[in-house]
Amino acid sequence: MHFQHSSDIWRDFPQLVPAVIYAEGITADVTPDARIAAYAGRATARLATASEGELPEIQAWRRTFSAMGLKPTQYRCASESLLRRFRKEGALPRLHPLIDLCNAISIAYAIPIAVFDVSRIMQFVEVRYATGEETYLTFSGETEHPPAQEVIFADAEGRAHARRWTNRQSGLSAVQATTANVLIVAEALHDTAAEDIGSLVTTLTDDLNTLWPVTPKHTILTPASPRFDFTGE
């Protein structure tokens, strides 16, 4: 199995810095509360001096959404949506230890993080422009067809596992209590993206190794090295 961005995505967004992590042996019986609290504290400190929409990480995604023809205050990137909810409610809902951890790291860094159950993916995931023929399963069980040119995460069977560049993750491959093997993707486009993505990967892989423990495989992709190969079972 593998993960990659299409050449069109690299052409249109050359500032993109994506990191990919693959981990086996995830369980739902871990308690990451202390780490979640620490990352929430970092987010709180940042929001004390600026709103989420003023953060450079979020501003870069807003520009990207505008370039895709989406209204950035109508369709917010995943990290902005989480930060907005966190600012209003003071906490994020608990869903699964891994998702809770990734959401907390996402608001600490203001960088979107997507997590996929690898057992629900066919052969590969490619971030690319939709053709209009792909299918997307909502969390309520409805099937949608992303319009042509929307940025999606698609597998070999034309199933979209995320819409609007991680703005909406599919109910098909969302992490569940039975999930064991996961693919984690973090992407940034701001000026210090390379440095911040590197720090995020170190933080998340250390947490994965400590909490479960697992030995994640990871890399940061570039136009010259755009593909990440992983086992996937």
Secondary structure, DSSP 8 states (H G I E B T S, - for coil): -EEEE-HHHHHH-TT-EEEEEEE----S----HHHHHHHHHHHHHHHTTS-GGGSHHHHHHHHHHHHTT--TTTS--HHHHHHHHHHHHSS-----HHHHHHHHHHHHHT--EEEEEGGG--SEEEEEE--S--BEE-TTS-EE---TT-EEEE-TTSBEEEETTTTEE-SSS---TT---EEEEEEE-STTHHHHHHHHHHHHHHHHHHHS----EEEE--SSS-EEE----
